[in-house]
Each structure stands twice: as C-alpha cells, then as structure tokens.
C-alpha cells in the first residue's frame, strides 16, 4: 500500500508530507518549480531508506562511531566519551523510519508527533515527545522540530534535516555556495562527494543551484554544521543543516534538554 502524502499550500507554494514514512517532506513546489528530488522506488519500499525529499534526522544526524550511542558521558573534558553502556543505532537515528501521527492540520500547516515506545527505548532509553511541523512561507517552507524531555534525566539530542535539492547530474559543478569554505566545483558528478563545513555564524546560507536559482537556507542557532552530499549519476545535491558533524551526540557538542523542558530546532528553505 503506498504511503499517504498530505498536501499543504498557500498561493504559489505547496508541499507534501508523508507522516507514516518518517514525517518525510516528499515534495516542495515554489512558483511551478519542483524544489526537491525524490526517488519514488525507495519511497514506496518500506525496507529502504528514502532517497529524496527532506527526511527528519532524530534523535541525531550523521553517523555514530562504531554505530554505538552512549546515553551517559563521563565527566571529563573534550569528548567525554563513555566506555560502556552503549546501544547500537544506524546512521541518522530512527525518526525517519517511524510512523508519526497527525495532530494538527490546516491549509498551510501540518503537525505530526512521535513519542517514545518500546522500540525506541531499546536503543534510546529516554522518554520524549517530538512534534515536527511544516508551514508554508511566501517563497518556501518553515520546518520545526519541538522536542520535549519527559524523562528524569537530561535528554541528549543532535537532530538535523537532509534536503535533496533537484539538480541535474551533469550540472553539479555549477553549484555555488556563499560560505567562505565552499569552493565552486566541489560538487562534481565524477564521484560521490560527502563533506561538511561549519555553518555560518549568522545561521544563513545562500546556494545557487542550476534550474532552481538561488536557494536560501536559514536555521536555528543549534544548527552548527552543514553537510554536502550526492552520488554520481543522481539528479540531486544535498545541503543538510545538522547540529554537528558525525558522532556529535556522543560528545559535549550535543544538546542536553533538561527534564520537563522543551527545545525547538528549525530551518527555513526559500527560493529567491
């Protein structure tokens, strides 16, 4: 059975979200331009990770060292890496593979939720409640992830998003970005690229992508890292706002949400 996609829209902007497919944003159209790439064969196959759209990466973005998550860090400086008590989790966590529940819908906004269950507790032993919301903007989309700590301990997180922007494979070398550490031509289609840079301190980045024009991303202060990724022969380039690079959730750079508190992470994607 295909996954249901719910549409939100206002004026010349529309988006589709698939709550049961990990709250994936499967489409974004601005003034007739399809902003996002989506491989339908992976979207329709629940055994595969979706290649495309905007997956939400929760409770962390990136890879873990040895695919191991440490709930507790030793009280030491630097990374304070724990030596025992770890659980195994794959890249980008479990949020993109869980079914989220719709809790609010308007013409231009959709809100879905995910709470701890036996499956999540087995690998992430915390009580949490997450709300993922999508709201249409005049030129794009505002995405927010609200994470409430319902545990008696601090809740460690380092979430992010994984936008797949439409870009013809043959034109990836034309992609430019106004970050000072990003060099034009870095995103060629001759081989897979996967590199990260520190996010601009003002929380804004502007990228020029063939056929889309200028894409502006802005994000909350916790998003301190940008990851760039694509595969040869594929018509996409990913510009991904993360809390930090690989393994951040196992280091002092992770965000600790106090018991009973809530933190909101957000990103905006707009076409100029």
Residue pairs with C-beta under 8 A, 6 or more apart in sequence:
2 44
3 18
3 20
3 21
3 43
3 44
4 18
4 19
4 20
5 16
5 17
5 18
5 26
5 27
6 16
6 17
6 18
6 19
6 102
6 105
6 110
7 14
7 15
7 16
8 14
8 15
8 16
8 17
8 105
8 106
8 107
8 108
8 109
8 110
8 134
8 135
8 136
9 15
9 107
9 108
9 136
10 107
10 108
10 136
10 138
11 138
12 30
12 31
12 32
13 28
13 29
13 30
13 31
13 136
13 137
13 138
13 139
13 140
13 141
14 27
14 28
14 29
14 136
15 25
15 27
15 28
15 29
15 134
15 136
15 141
16 25
16 26
16 27
16 28
17 23
17 24
17 25
17 26
17 110
17 112
17 134
18 24
18 26
18 43
18 53
19 99
19 100
19 101
19 102
19 110
19 112
20 99
20 100
21 43
21 46
21 50
21 99
22 50
22 55
22 56
22 95
22 96
22 97
22 98
22 99
22 100
23 56
23 95
23 96
23 100
23 112
23 114
23 132
24 43
24 50
24 53
24 54
24 55
24 56
24 96
25 36
25 53
25 54
25 134
25 141
25 143
26 36
26 38
26 43
26 52
26 53
27 34
27 36
27 38
27 53
28 34
28 35
28 36
28 54
28 140
28 141
28 269
29 35
30 139
30 140
30 270
30 271
31 271
33 211
33 212
33 213
33 271
34 166
35 140
35 165
35 166
35 212
35 215
35 269
35 271
36 52
36 53
36 54
36 163
36 164
36 165
36 166
37 51
37 52
37 53
37 164
37 165
37 166
37 167
37 234
37 235
37 236
38 50
38 51
38 52
38 53
38 164
39 50
39 51
39 52
41 48
42 48
42 49
42 50
42 51
42 52
43 50
43 52
43 53
49 55
49 96
49 97
50 96
51 164
51 234
51 236
52 164
52 236
53 164
54 143
54 161
54 162
54 163
54 164
54 269
55 92
55 96
55 161
55 162
56 95
56 96
56 132
56 143
56 145
56 159
56 161
57 92
57 93
57 95
57 96
57 159
57 160
57 161
57 162
57 242
58 93
58 94
58 95
58 96
58 114
58 130
58 145
58 147
58 157
58 159
59 93
59 94
59 95
59 124
59 128
59 147
59 156
59 157
59 158
59 159
59 249
60 69
60 92
60 93
60 157
60 158
60 159
60 160
60 243
60 248
60 249
60 254
61 92
61 93
61 158
61 159
61 160
61 161
61 162
61 227
61 240
61 242
61 243
61 248
62 91
62 92
62 158
62 160
62 227
62 242
62 244
62 245
62 246
62 247
62 248
63 91
63 246
63 247
64 89
64 91
64 246
64 247
64 249
64 250
65 246
65 247
65 250
67 88
67 89
67 90
67 91
68 86
68 87
68 88
68 89
68 250
69 86
69 87
69 88
69 89
69 123
69 124
69 249
69 250
70 81
70 82
70 85
70 86
70 250
71 82
71 85
71 86
71 87
71 124
71 125
71 126
71 156
72 82
72 85
73 79
73 80
73 81
73 82
73 250
73 251
73 252
74 80
74 81
74 82
74 83
78 252
79 250
79 251
79 252
80 251
80 252
81 250
81 251
82 250
87 122
87 123
87 124
87 125
88 123
89 123
89 124
92 162
93 124
94 119
94 120
94 123
94 124
95 114
95 130
95 159
96 162
98 114
98 119
98 120
100 112
100 113
100 114
100 132
101 112
101 113
101 114
102 110
102 111
102 112
103 111
103 112
103 113
103 131
104 110
104 111
104 133
105 111
108 135
108 136
109 133
109 134
109 135
109 136
110 133
110 134
111 131
111 132
111 133
112 131
112 132
112 133
113 129
113 130
113 131
113 132
114 129
114 130
114 132
115 128
115 129
115 130
116 124
116 126
116 127
116 128
116 129
116 150
126 149
126 151
126 153
126 155
126 156
127 149
127 150
127 151
128 147
128 148
128 149
128 150
128 151
128 155
129 147
129 148
129 150
130 145
130 146
130 147
130 148
131 144
131 145
131 146
131 148
132 143
132 144
132 145
132 146
133 143
133 144
133 145
133 146
134 141
134 142
134 143
135 141
135 142
135 144
136 142
137 268
137 270
139 270
139 271
139 272
140 216
140 268
140 269
140 270
140 271
141 268
141 269
141 270
142 266
142 267
142 268
143 161
143 266
143 267
143 268
143 269
144 264
144 265
144 266
145 159
145 264
145 265
145 266
146 262
146 263
146 264
147 155
147 157
147 159
147 257
147 262
147 263
147 264
147 265
148 257
148 261
148 262
149 155
149 257
149 258
149 259
149 260
149 261
149 262
150 260
151 259
152 259
153 259
154 256
154 257
154 258
154 259
155 256
155 257
155 259
156 249
156 254
156 255
156 256
157 243
157 249
157 254
157 255
157 257
157 263
158 242
158 243
158 244
158 248
158 249
158 253
158 254
158 255
159 243
159 265
160 223
160 225
160 227
160 240
160 241
160 242
160 243
161 240
161 241
161 267
162 238
162 240
163 217
163 238
163 239
163 240
163 269
164 236
164 237
164 238
165 207
165 209
165 212
165 215
165 236
165 237
165 238
165 239
166 209
166 211
166 212
166 235
166 236
167 175
167 209
167 210
167 211
167 212
167 230
167 235
167 236
167 237
168 210
168 211
168 235
169 189
169 232
169 233
169 234
169 235
170 189
171 210
171 211
172 187
172 188
172 189
172 230
172 237
173 184
173 185
173 187
173 188
173 189
174 184
174 208
174 210
175 184
175 187
175 207
175 208
175 209
175 210
175 237
176 182
176 184
176 207
176 208
177 205
177 206
177 207
177 208
177 239
178 205
178 206
178 207
179 197
179 200
179 205
179 226
181 197
181 198
182 197
182 228
186 193
186 195
186 228
187 193
187 228
187 230
187 237
189 230
189 232
189 233
190 232
191 232
192 229
192 230
192 231
192 232
193 228
193 229
193 230
194 227
194 228
194 229
195 227
195 228
196 225
196 226
196 227
196 228
196 242
196 245
197 225
197 226
197 228
198 224
198 225
198 226
199 205
199 219
199 223
199 224
199 225
199 226
199 241
203 218
203 219
203 220
203 221
203 223
204 216
204 217
204 218
205 216
205 217
205 218
205 226
205 239
206 214
206 215
206 216
206 217
206 272
207 214
207 215
207 216
207 217
207 239
208 214
208 215
209 215
209 237
212 271
213 271
213 272
214 271
214 272
215 239
215 269
215 270
215 271
215 272
216 268
216 269
216 270
216 271
216 272
217 239
217 241
217 267
217 268
217 269
217 270
218 267
218 268
218 270
219 241
219 265
219 266
219 267
219 268
220 264
220 265
220 266
220 267
222 243
222 255
222 263
222 265
223 241
223 242
223 243
223 265
223 267
224 242
224 243
224 244
224 253
225 241
225 242
225 243
225 244
225 245
225 248
226 239
226 240
226 241
226 242
227 238
227 239
227 240
227 242
227 245
228 237
228 238
228 239
228 240
229 237
229 238
229 240
230 236
230 237
230 238
241 267
242 248
243 253
243 254
243 255
243 265
244 251
244 253
244 254
248 254
255 263
257 263
